[in-house]
Each structure stands twice: as C-alpha cells, then as structure tokens.
C-alpha cells in the first residue's frame, strides 16, 4: 500500500470516524446538560427565540461593527472563503461525489478558486494577527486557538499546492493534514463550527421566553 493509498484509505476512514463520533459526542453532551427550569410564566416563544437568536447574530450590531470592523471583515472573509473552498473546489466536489454522495454539483472555475482562496487566507491571517496583537485577545487566547489556526492554515496551503495534482506527494501531504485536522476538530475550539448555533439559540430562547427582542 502506497502512502497516498494509506492517507486516502484507512487513515481517512479512521479520521472521519473520530471526527463524526467526536462531534456527535460533544453536541449530545451539550444538549444533555439541559437548562435550569424557568418557573416564571412565559411571555413569548422560546422556540421562536432559538431560531431568531441564530438568524439575528449572523449580522453584527452597528455599534459593535464600527468598533470591530477589521475582525468582522476577517471573520466573514475567512469563514465564507473556507466554506466556498470546501464545497465548491473541483477536487473536493470530485472527492465528495466519489466517496460520500455519489453525485456532484457545479464547481468553481480556476479564477474563482484563486479569488476565494485569497479571501480565505487573508481573513485567517487578519484574525490571527488580531489575536496576537490585541491585548484582550492575547489574554483570552491559549494554545488551542493557535493550534487550530495553524492546522487550518496548513491544510489550506497544502490544498493550494495540490490543486493541479502535478505531484502525488503534494496530494498525499494535503490529505495527511486533512486527516490530522479531522481528528483534532472535535476536541478543540474548531468545534465551534457545530456548537455556535446551540449557544446563540440558548440565548435567543431565554430572551424569547421572556418576550424580549434580541
């Protein structure tokens, strides 16, 4: 078995299994914690508040946007760029179609991939520079924040190198880093990709039940 066959075969299977089980374990664990029973009479819908809390917080409030615009630009650039690369880069669509779904969808043209990758890289770099330069961000950051950032950076960088599939080693390196990223994901703050909607929804449900607007 060659290295590329190993990282795209058994190692990928193990990494994806750890990713799925770990993510499910974290989400179920959070849900099982539950909430303290509120014995006050409800003045609104907690369920509606849950969804409203998630939708409302996709867009920053004006007063915060003016103060943290650089963080907002970097955050949207990185997350939307990464989302675009993961779901619409041609090699990813081919991989997902072959290994998971059995069907594909339209992909980004080469120029679209380049622009999307540049936006994602710029956003990630802006977020990390802010993390190490802002006094408050430095205080609340720990090794997990930096490890998650750098693993993601190298996964993206290796993916750009492997884009043309000109060398098997580049593709194998990218897949190796992807597998490491999948294994690390459920146990670090990268997990916020799945848990943010629970946090926002819990706040929204609390305010919704009290009949308060977010």
Residue frames as qw, qx, qy, qz and C-alpha x, y, z in Angstrom:
[[0.000, 0.888, 0.459, 0.000, 0.00, 0.00, 0.00],
 [0.415, 0.420, -0.015, 0.807, 1.41, 3.36, -1.04],
 [0.155, -0.213, -0.434, 0.861, 1.39, 6.45, 1.18],
 [0.323, -0.004, -0.196, -0.926, -1.33, 8.14, -0.87],
 [0.583, -0.232, -0.700, -0.342, -3.47, 4.98, -0.68],
 [0.426, -0.264, -0.713, 0.491, -2.98, 4.90, 3.08],
 [0.011, -0.210, -0.295, 0.932, -3.93, 8.54, 3.77],
 [0.455, 0.041, -0.279, -0.845, -6.90, 8.42, 1.38],
 [0.646, -0.134, -0.707, -0.253, -7.96, 4.96, 2.54],
 [0.627, -0.381, -0.636, 0.240, -7.59, 3.51, 6.07],
 [0.306, -0.163, -0.340, 0.874, -6.27, 6.69, 7.70],
 [0.245, -0.187, -0.213, -0.927, -9.05, 8.79, 6.17],
 [0.606, -0.390, -0.622, -0.307, -11.64, 6.27, 7.40],
 [0.553, -0.344, -0.559, 0.514, -10.23, 6.39, 10.93],
 [0.144, -0.048, -0.122, 0.981, -10.01, 10.20, 10.90],
 [0.375, -0.272, -0.371, -0.805, -13.56, 10.63, 9.60],
 [0.624, -0.414, -0.662, -0.040, -14.88, 8.14, 12.18],
 [0.429, -0.291, -0.445, 0.731, -13.18, 10.03, 15.01],
 [0.040, -0.083, -0.106, -0.990, -14.49, 13.31, 13.59],
 [0.491, -0.353, -0.500, -0.620, -18.11, 12.14, 13.36],
 [0.651, -0.429, -0.610, 0.140, -18.18, 10.32, 16.70],
 [0.397, -0.181, -0.336, 0.835, -16.30, 13.10, 18.49],
 [0.141, -0.178, -0.157, -0.961, -18.53, 15.83, 17.07],
 [0.583, -0.420, -0.549, -0.426, -21.69, 13.87, 17.93],
 [0.613, -0.340, -0.573, 0.424, -20.37, 13.21, 21.46],
 [0.210, -0.065, -0.205, 0.954, -19.70, 16.91, 22.02],
 [0.323, -0.244, -0.292, -0.866, -23.06, 18.08, 20.67],
 [0.653, -0.408, -0.604, -0.206, -25.06, 15.42, 22.53],
 [0.526, -0.240, -0.528, 0.622, -23.14, 16.20, 25.72],
 [0.006, 0.050, -0.082, 0.995, -24.03, 19.89, 25.47],
 [0.503, -0.305, -0.426, -0.687, -27.67, 19.12, 24.81],
 [0.667, -0.336, -0.661, 0.075, -27.83, 16.68, 27.74],
 [0.250, 0.000, -0.448, 0.858, -26.62, 19.40, 30.13],
 [0.127, -0.707, -0.682, -0.134, -30.01, 20.99, 29.62],
 [0.016, 0.496, -0.067, 0.866, -31.23, 24.24, 31.09],
 [0.019, -0.159, -0.717, 0.679, -32.41, 25.18, 34.54],
 [0.017, -0.608, -0.766, -0.208, -36.19, 25.08, 34.59],
 [0.026, -0.148, 0.048, -0.988, -37.72, 28.53, 34.36],
 [0.058, -0.469, -0.850, 0.232, -40.81, 28.63, 36.60],
 [0.137, 0.422, 0.121, -0.888, -41.85, 32.15, 35.60],
 [0.611, 0.584, 0.486, -0.221, -44.86, 32.47, 33.25],
 [0.502, 0.076, 0.503, 0.700, -43.69, 32.55, 29.59],
 [0.201, 0.730, 0.162, -0.633, -44.27, 35.83, 27.77],
 [0.473, 0.643, -0.403, -0.448, -43.15, 34.61, 24.38],
 [0.982, 0.171, -0.042, -0.064, -41.95, 31.59, 22.42],
 [0.527, -0.622, 0.523, 0.250, -38.63, 30.03, 23.38],
 [0.734, 0.211, 0.563, 0.315, -38.57, 28.03, 20.13],
 [0.400, 0.866, 0.198, 0.226, -39.05, 31.16, 18.03],
 [0.245, -0.928, 0.275, 0.058, -36.38, 32.87, 20.12],
 [0.750, -0.270, 0.517, 0.312, -33.97, 29.99, 19.43],
 [0.633, 0.456, 0.448, 0.437, -34.20, 30.47, 15.66],
 [0.115, 0.971, 0.100, 0.184, -34.33, 34.24, 15.89],
 [0.510, -0.777, 0.303, 0.213, -31.21, 34.25, 18.06],
 [0.709, -0.064, 0.525, 0.467, -29.29, 32.32, 15.43],
 [0.457, 0.672, 0.409, 0.416, -30.50, 34.38, 12.49],
 [0.100, -0.992, -0.059, -0.045, -30.03, 37.73, 14.25],
 [0.520, -0.725, 0.353, 0.281, -26.45, 37.05, 15.23],
 [0.759, 0.280, 0.373, 0.454, -25.34, 36.32, 11.70],
 [0.289, 0.721, 0.128, 0.617, -25.18, 40.08, 11.33],
 [0.444, -0.186, -0.442, 0.757, -23.29, 42.29, 13.83],
 [0.081, -0.891, -0.413, 0.169, -24.99, 45.21, 15.51],
 [0.378, 0.845, 0.030, 0.377, -23.96, 48.62, 14.29],
 [0.331, -0.893, 0.269, -0.140, -22.23, 49.79, 17.46],
 [0.778, -0.366, 0.469, 0.201, -20.02, 46.68, 17.52],
 [0.761, 0.491, 0.281, 0.316, -19.43, 46.71, 13.77],
 [0.201, 0.938, -0.115, 0.257, -17.90, 50.17, 13.98],
 [0.432, -0.773, 0.456, -0.092, -15.54, 49.14, 16.76],
 [0.622, -0.280, 0.718, 0.137, -14.53, 45.72, 15.48],
 [0.684, 0.620, -0.053, -0.381, -14.87, 46.11, 11.70],
 [0.249, 0.605, -0.746, -0.126, -11.48, 44.54, 10.99],
 [0.313, -0.125, 0.913, -0.230, -12.40, 41.43, 12.97],
 [0.657, 0.429, 0.436, -0.441, -15.76, 41.25, 11.20],
 [0.558, 0.679, -0.344, -0.330, -14.23, 41.59, 7.73],
 [0.091, 0.472, -0.877, 0.010, -11.62, 38.96, 8.56],
 [0.456, 0.021, 0.812, -0.364, -14.18, 36.64, 10.10],
 [0.713, 0.515, 0.252, -0.404, -16.63, 36.77, 7.22],
 [0.438, 0.691, -0.516, -0.252, -13.82, 36.57, 4.66],
 [0.047, -0.379, 0.921, -0.075, -12.25, 33.50, 6.24],
 [0.492, 0.126, 0.787, -0.349, -15.40, 31.55, 7.05],
 [0.684, 0.588, 0.165, -0.399, -17.20, 32.22, 3.78],
 [0.360, 0.678, -0.602, -0.220, -14.00, 31.64, 1.81],
 [0.173, -0.278, 0.938, -0.116, -13.31, 28.35, 3.56],
 [0.622, 0.316, 0.591, -0.404, -16.93, 27.27, 3.05],
 [0.613, 0.678, -0.145, -0.379, -16.61, 28.04, -0.66],
 [0.203, 0.578, -0.784, -0.099, -13.36, 26.11, -1.00],
 [0.353, -0.129, 0.893, -0.249, -14.60, 23.07, 0.90],
 [0.586, 0.400, 0.627, -0.321, -17.84, 22.69, -1.05],
 [0.597, 0.760, 0.134, -0.221, -17.07, 24.10, -4.49],
 [0.051, -0.669, 0.670, 0.316, -13.40, 23.46, -5.28],
 [0.756, 0.316, -0.425, -0.386, -13.34, 20.94, -8.13],
 [0.392, 0.254, -0.865, 0.182, -11.12, 18.34, -6.36],
 [0.247, -0.034, 0.707, -0.662, -13.33, 18.49, -3.28],
 [0.716, 0.219, 0.052, -0.661, -16.53, 18.02, -5.27],
 [0.674, 0.324, -0.636, -0.189, -14.95, 15.07, -7.08],
 [0.173, 0.207, -0.870, 0.413, -13.82, 13.54, -3.76],
 [0.438, 0.063, 0.526, -0.726, -17.22, 14.03, -2.10],
 [0.746, 0.283, -0.201, -0.568, -19.01, 12.63, -5.14],
 [0.603, 0.309, -0.735, -0.033, -16.76, 9.57, -5.26],
 [0.259, 0.119, -0.836, 0.469, -16.57, 8.83, -1.52],
 [0.146, 0.173, 0.631, -0.742, -19.78, 10.15, 0.06],
 [0.481, 0.383, 0.244, -0.750, -22.72, 11.33, -2.03],
 [0.551, 0.235, 0.764, 0.239, -22.39, 9.56, -5.36],
 [0.353, 0.791, 0.398, 0.303, -23.21, 12.77, -7.19],
 [0.442, -0.140, -0.044, 0.885, -21.57, 16.14, -7.76],
 [0.117, 0.901, 0.373, -0.190, -22.52, 19.76, -8.46],
 [0.465, 0.811, -0.020, 0.356, -21.10, 22.78, -10.32],
 [0.728, -0.364, -0.118, 0.569, -17.60, 23.77, -9.21],
 [0.082, -0.899, 0.078, 0.423, -15.61, 26.98, -9.02],
 [0.716, 0.653, -0.097, 0.228, -13.62, 27.90, -12.13],
 [0.737, 0.013, -0.249, 0.628, -9.87, 28.25, -11.61],
 [0.125, 0.452, -0.096, 0.878, -10.08, 32.04, -11.26],
 [0.600, -0.597, -0.153, -0.511, -12.93, 31.64, -8.76],
 [0.880, -0.297, -0.281, 0.241, -10.88, 29.20, -6.72],
 [0.540, 0.211, -0.204, 0.789, -7.92, 31.58, -6.66],
 [0.166, -0.542, 0.012, -0.824, -10.01, 34.56, -5.54],
 [0.766, -0.522, -0.211, -0.311, -11.87, 32.53, -2.91],
 [0.843, -0.143, -0.294, 0.428, -8.62, 31.10, -1.57],
 [0.329, 0.349, -0.176, 0.860, -7.06, 34.56, -1.34],
 [0.428, -0.585, -0.058, -0.686, -10.07, 35.87, 0.59],
 [0.878, -0.409, -0.245, -0.052, -9.97, 32.89, 2.98],
 [0.731, 0.038, -0.267, 0.626, -6.21, 33.25, 3.56],
 [0.094, 0.477, -0.101, 0.868, -6.47, 37.00, 4.09],
 [0.607, -0.583, -0.130, -0.524, -9.31, 36.56, 6.58],
 [0.898, -0.301, -0.268, 0.174, -7.48, 33.88, 8.55],
 [0.580, 0.186, -0.224, 0.761, -4.28, 35.92, 8.72],
 [0.159, -0.570, 0.016, -0.806, -6.18, 39.03, 9.84],
 [0.766, -0.539, -0.184, -0.298, -7.89, 37.05, 12.62],
 [0.866, -0.181, -0.249, 0.394, -4.62, 35.54, 13.84],
 [0.373, 0.354, -0.159, 0.843, -2.72, 38.85, 13.74],
 [0.398, -0.615, -0.034, -0.680, -5.51, 40.44, 15.76],
 [0.872, -0.413, -0.258, -0.042, -5.32, 37.55, 18.22],
 [0.780, -0.118, -0.198, 0.582, -1.61, 38.09, 18.87],
 [0.287, 0.336, -0.026, 0.897, -1.61, 41.90, 18.71],
 [0.413, -0.628, -0.167, -0.638, -4.74, 42.89, 20.62],
 [0.039, -0.379, 0.723, -0.576, -4.11, 42.90, 24.41],
 [0.699, -0.075, 0.371, -0.606, -7.54, 41.50, 25.25],
 [0.894, 0.286, -0.245, -0.242, -7.37, 38.80, 22.57],
 [0.439, 0.454, -0.717, 0.294, -3.92, 37.76, 23.77],
 [0.302, -0.312, 0.646, -0.627, -5.26, 37.45, 27.32],
 [0.780, 0.062, 0.356, -0.510, -8.18, 35.18, 26.41],
 [0.782, 0.449, -0.391, -0.184, -6.30, 33.08, 23.84],
 [0.659, -0.488, 0.572, 0.009, -4.45, 29.86, 24.61],
 [0.216, -0.350, 0.819, 0.401, -2.54, 27.16, 22.73],
 [0.466, 0.396, 0.791, -0.019, -5.77, 25.62, 21.38],
 [0.352, 0.851, 0.157, -0.356, -6.62, 28.81, 19.48],
 [0.064, 0.745, -0.540, -0.387, -3.22, 28.92, 17.82],
 [0.353, -0.126, 0.908, 0.188, -3.05, 25.21, 17.02],
 [0.493, 0.574, 0.637, -0.145, -6.48, 25.30, 15.39],
 [0.285, 0.877, -0.079, -0.379, -5.47, 28.33, 13.34],
 [0.036, -0.635, 0.695, 0.334, -2.20, 26.87, 12.12],
 [0.454, 0.085, 0.882, 0.090, -3.59, 23.43, 11.31],
 [0.482, 0.727, 0.446, -0.200, -6.30, 25.08, 9.24],
 [0.151, 0.854, -0.309, -0.390, -3.73, 27.34, 7.55],
 [0.173, -0.434, 0.832, 0.300, -1.51, 24.43, 6.52],
 [0.512, 0.352, 0.783, -0.035, -4.49, 22.39, 5.32],
 [0.417, 0.847, 0.200, -0.263, -5.49, 25.29, 3.07],
 [0.024, 0.787, -0.510, -0.347, -1.93, 25.93, 1.92],
 [0.350, -0.196, 0.891, 0.213, -1.26, 22.29, 1.07],
 [0.533, 0.547, 0.630, -0.138, -4.59, 22.20, -0.76],
 [0.328, 0.878, -0.105, -0.333, -3.50, 25.08, -2.98],
 [0.113, -0.586, 0.750, 0.286, -0.21, 23.29, -3.73],
 [0.384, 0.050, 0.919, 0.070, -2.09, 20.09, -4.58],
 [0.508, 0.547, 0.219, -0.628, -4.67, 21.85, -6.76],
 [0.502, 0.578, -0.472, -0.438, -3.06, 20.88, -10.07],
 [0.937, -0.124, 0.315, -0.084, -2.33, 17.34, -8.84],
 [0.509, 0.746, -0.429, -0.013, 1.06, 17.68, -10.52],
 [0.285, 0.394, -0.820, 0.301, 2.74, 15.52, -7.89],
 [0.693, -0.367, -0.605, -0.137, 1.32, 12.67, -5.83],
 [0.476, -0.122, -0.540, 0.683, 3.36, 13.80, -2.81],
 [0.112, -0.141, 0.096, -0.979, 1.54, 17.15, -2.70],
 [0.640, -0.292, -0.392, -0.593, -1.86, 15.48, -2.79],
 [0.724, -0.227, -0.622, 0.193, -0.79, 12.97, -0.12],
 [0.286, 0.013, -0.424, 0.859, 0.55, 15.76, 2.11],
 [0.359, -0.231, -0.072, -0.902, -2.73, 17.65, 1.81],
 [0.751, -0.286, -0.481, -0.350, -4.74, 14.56, 2.65],
 [0.599, -0.102, -0.617, 0.499, -2.49, 13.77, 5.62],
 [0.049, 0.062, -0.305, 0.949, -3.06, 17.26, 7.03],
 [0.552, -0.254, -0.287, -0.741, -6.80, 16.99, 6.38],
 [0.744, -0.246, -0.622, -0.009, -6.90, 13.76, 8.39],
 [0.404, -0.076, -0.520, 0.749, -5.00, 15.37, 11.27],
 [0.208, -0.156, 0.022, -0.965, -7.43, 18.32, 11.11],
 [0.668, -0.285, -0.473, -0.499, -10.42, 15.96, 11.24],
 [0.675, -0.227, -0.635, 0.299, -9.04, 14.16, 14.29],
 [0.263, -0.045, -0.381, 0.886, -8.24, 17.39, 16.14],
 [0.213, -0.384, -0.332, -0.835, -11.51, 19.10, 15.22],
 [0.586, -0.571, -0.495, -0.295, -13.93, 17.64, 17.83],
 [0.708, -0.435, -0.376, 0.411, -11.53, 18.16, 20.73],
 [0.354, -0.127, -0.059, 0.925, -10.60, 21.82, 20.21],
 [0.184, 0.554, 0.282, -0.761, -12.27, 25.14, 19.58],
 [0.138, 0.109, -0.677, -0.715, -12.70, 24.29, 15.94],
 [0.032, -0.376, -0.924, 0.052, -15.79, 22.53, 17.25],
 [0.157, 0.466, 0.304, -0.816, -17.50, 25.92, 17.42],
 [0.227, 0.110, -0.617, -0.745, -18.50, 25.26, 13.80],
 [0.396, -0.321, -0.828, -0.235, -21.15, 22.92, 15.26],
 [0.345, -0.473, -0.675, 0.450, -21.79, 24.40, 18.70],
 [0.059, -0.018, -0.042, 0.997, -22.24, 28.08, 17.89],
 [0.399, -0.329, -0.478, -0.710, -25.88, 27.58, 16.94],
 [0.578, -0.464, -0.659, 0.127, -26.58, 25.94, 20.32],
 [0.357, -0.273, -0.331, 0.830, -25.01, 28.86, 22.20],
 [0.124, -0.049, -0.188, -0.973, -26.82, 31.50, 20.18],
 [0.481, -0.356, -0.649, -0.469, -30.04, 29.51, 20.27],
 [0.484, -0.418, -0.663, 0.389, -29.91, 29.14, 24.05],
 [0.130, -0.231, -0.188, 0.946, -29.56, 32.90, 24.47],
 [0.281, -0.113, -0.427, -0.852, -32.33, 33.50, 21.96],
 [0.496, -0.393, -0.755, -0.171, -34.64, 31.01, 23.66],
 [0.351, -0.377, -0.555, 0.653, -34.08, 32.66, 27.04],
 [0.048, 0.217, 0.013, -0.975, -34.93, 36.11, 25.74],
 [0.339, -0.167, -0.640, -0.669, -37.74, 34.78, 23.55],
 [0.420, -0.440, -0.789, 0.090, -39.47, 33.17, 26.52],
 [0.223, -0.464, -0.397, 0.760, -39.23, 36.44, 28.43],
 [0.303, 0.832, 0.463, 0.029, -40.80, 38.23, 25.45],
 [0.212, -0.798, 0.195, 0.529, -37.72, 40.35, 24.85],
 [0.698, 0.715, -0.043, 0.015, -36.32, 41.37, 21.46],
 [0.812, -0.206, 0.156, 0.523, -32.73, 40.48, 20.64]]
